[in-house]
Amino acid sequence: MIGLQYIADTFHMEYKTVAEKIGVSKQTFQDWIKERRKIPHQRLEQLSELFGIKELGLFQKELTDAEKRDIQIIYFHITDEWVENEYPHVDEEGKEVFIKQQVSQNEGIIRFLHERDEEARFIENVQKVVSDDLVEGSENKRLIEQLLRVLDKEPHRKSIELVLHYLTDYQRDKDWEGIHPSVSKYEHNGFFKKLDKLLKENGLSID
């Protein structure tokens, strides 16, 4: 599947509709996604404007996982809606008042995709190093290949994710306001506090 097809599917836009919006036939569109014909530069610019995707090359190539997430992030930004919510707050006089705040409906999924995007790009970069045989020494290459296998399987992936959350979010804000749902249950059962205590007892605290 080339990028154009994935992008149209992600934006929930029928191929016929895309073709009509940029002034080509449905058959021409089908030829593009079947890679029977290259997409002319003028049409790439029209597609870029239609979907809000600046990198023209994404429309006619096989996408990596990281590039797919980038497209999903663009989609959720474009389709995002903001609503006004009221939150209780105690003022300086001890009175409860309500503060109005604009809230993004897609903020959670966008943040989640950004996190997964960083992981995907890291794995892709390491895979490129291994495939290009740029690693000096067979032992280093073996270790990197082993790391990739670990990152690609549960529960190892979850273990690494939790440690990364500990090193970033937990150390920055130990109250964990707005913690991501994927790790919230581990915070509630005291996992991060136990890990924090264990590191301090062994002289490995990063405070």
N, C-alpha and C positions, 0 to 999 in steps of 0.2 A: 504494500500500500504506500503510494507516494504521499507527500505532505498535503497536496491539495485535497485529496479524498479525506484524509484524517481531519483536516481543518474544517471542511464542510460538515463532516459528521459531528465533530465536537461542537460546532455552532448550531447544530440541529437545523441545518439549511438544506433543503432538497437540491439535488444537482440541477434540476430544471430551473429552479429559482436563481441559483448562482449564475447559470448560463444566461438567463434573461437579463439579470442586473448588469452584466458586463457586455451584453450585446453579441453573444455567440450562440450557435445552435447547441442543442443537447448532445448531438452526435460529436461535435467538436470537443465538448467537455469530456465525453466518454473516451475519446481518443487521447486526451491529455492524461486522464487517470489510469488508462491502460498502457500509457507510455508508448503509444503508436506515433504520437506527434509531440514535439517540444512546444512548450508554452511561449508564445512570442513575448518580447520584453514589454510591449505596450499592455498586453493582457495581464502580465505579472504586476504591473503598476496598478491596474484596476483592481486586481484581487487584493493587493496590499491595502489599498484604500478601503475596500469593502469590508475586510476583516480586521483592519487595524494592526496588521503584521508587517513590520518594516523590512525584515530580512527576506528579500525576494527569493533567495535560494531555497527556502524552506518549502516552497510550493511544489517543487519538482525533484525531490530527493526522498530516499528512505530516511525516516526520522529516527533519531536516537531516543531513548527513554527521557533524557533530560530535555530534548527539544519538544517532545510531546507534552511534558509538564509545563514548559514555557507557554505553549499554545493554550493549554487549559487555564493557566494563570491569566493570560490576556482575555480569554473568554469570560472568566468570572469577574474580572475588573470591568469589562465593558457592560456586562449584564447586571452589575451590582446595583442594589437599591439601598437608600439610606432612610431610616425611620427615626423618629424622635421618641426617645424613651425618657421616663422620669425616674430618678433614683432618690431615695431618702438620704438626707444628710443632716447632721446635727451642727448647728452654727455655733459661734463663740458664746452665745447666751444660753446654750443648752437646748435651744428649740429645734424641733425637727422640721426641716424644710425639704422641698423637692426640687432637685436640679434637673433641668432638661439637657439631654445630650443626644447628638446625632450618632446613630449606630449603623455600621455597615452590616448588611445581611450576609455578605459573602466573606467577611473577614476571617472567620475560622477556617474555611476551606482554602482560602488563599494562603494563609500562614502555614497550613499543613502541606500544601503543594510546594511552597518554598523550601520547607524542611526536607521533603523527599527529593526535591530538585538538587539540593546541595549533595545529598547522598549519592544520587545517580551520577552527577558530574564527577564526583570523587572516584567512584568505581570505574567509570568510563575512562578517566585519565590514567588510572592504574592499569587497566586492561590495555590501553594503547602502549604504555611503557613496556608491558610484558610482550605484547604481540610484535612490537618493533624491535624487540631484543636489545633495548637500550640499557638494561640493568647489568651492571658489572658483577660478574661472578655468578655461578650457577646457584649458590646457596641463597643469595639475595633474591634471585628470581624465584626460587622455590618458595621462599617465605612470603613473597608478594602473592604468588598464586594461591598459597594456603590462606592468606588473608582474604582474598576474594571469595574463596569457598565459604569461609566463616561468615563474611558479611551477607552472603546470599542465602543463609539458612536461619531458621528459628530453632532454638531460642537465642542463638548467638547474636543475631541482628538486634533483638530486643535488649539484650544485655549491653551491647555497645551503645544503643540509643539511650538507655537509662544513664550510663556513665557520662555520655555527652551532655545530657540534660543536667546532671549533677554539676559538671564542670562549668556550665554556662548559667542557666536559669537559676538553679538552686543557690549558687554562690552569689549571684547578683541580688536575688530577692528571696530570702529564706521563708517569707510568708507565703510564697507561691500563689500570688493572686493571678487569676486568669490562666492557671496551669492547663496545658494541653490535655484533652480527654484521654489520649493514648497512654499517658503516664500518671494520670491523677490517682488511679487505684493504688499505685505503688507509694505515692506520697501519703495517702490516707492510712496505709498499714505501717507507716514509719520506716519504709525502706531507706529513704535518703538520710534520715537522721541517724539510722544505724550505720550506714556507710560513712557518714561524716564522723561519727564517734570512732569507728574502727580505724579510719585513716589518722585521726588525731592520736589515738593510743599507740600507733606505730610510727609516729613522727612524720607522717606523710600529708598532713593537712596543708592546704594551699592558702589558708587565711594569712 
